[in-house]
């Protein structure tokens, strides 16, 4: 694959962000998706990004697996698998703009829901009736997030903002947040690989580029670990939410 020097520079920056998003600030996910989409067709970019995500996932799981909260994942897995299958069949039937609009609207609505819930729970807490993150949302919340995450991750590698909303809604501290998200995305992204190979979006040429960019992903992961240790929990949550909103607006406009 032939790139101009400026395209290589953007590709390296995007790969660094992949690593940072896996071990530091999860909301950065949509930024590298957007960057790759600027230097190659959107569908092709999806095939380039996935192996980089898998590599970043392995580094993140090795770093934070002890913090994984499995009970939040078992609720998602069946629904996420269904969403991946739906996304596989939809990929050839919707264009890039329709997919971007769908994902953008979904992210904005879910962030709004989470912020509203957080405000309501905080208000209830002042009255002595605080709810936990698990009880503040109905039974429908994990299935909804699971299906949407599976669908959007196959169509555009854009499940990150949805998982930010879900894990924050469950009230997870930053270490448990990152550890649980790392395991979820490792399993999800590995599950996606055969679908992407079948669609021709992962091939020998794309994987060669992945090998070239892999060191940048590792460097970004090391930077992300430093950031996570130093960032305050409240700042972590607000930055993750703000980046998710920015990602949703970018997809819409």
C-alpha angles and dihedrals in degrees: 000000000000119000133178114238092258090052091052089050091053091045091054091047090050091049090051089052090051089059095044091049091053098052103021129018110012094193090072088078098098093049095068091042089056093046094052089047089057095058099041140015113293096243092048090048089057090060092048095050100049100069089045089053091050091053091048090048092055091052092047094048091049089052102042109018092116089065096055116129102206097186090071091051100050088062091057107040102080092044092046091053089052090050092051091053090048090049091050091057093040095050093080094043104050128054127231095262094052090049093048092049093049093049094043094052091046094051094048092048093049094047089050090050092050094048090048091049092048091052092048094048090048090051091049090049091059087055092051096255105102117169125210120244089254096054097041091077129054129246089266095064101081094044091049093049091043096054094042093046092050093047097045095043092057095042098044112352084250105131093108098090091047092054090047089058093045097048093044089048089056089057097240119170114237097264093049089042093057095039094049092044091049094056092043094052094042091056093040095049094046088050089054097053098084090049092052092046089051090052090051093241094119113052141140093281095049092045091054088059089048091057091051092051097041095092089056090053090052092049090050091050091055090050090049092055091055092048093050094053092052104039122096117242094239092046089048092055095045094047091049092050094045092051090049091053090047090051092050092049091048090055091050099044 
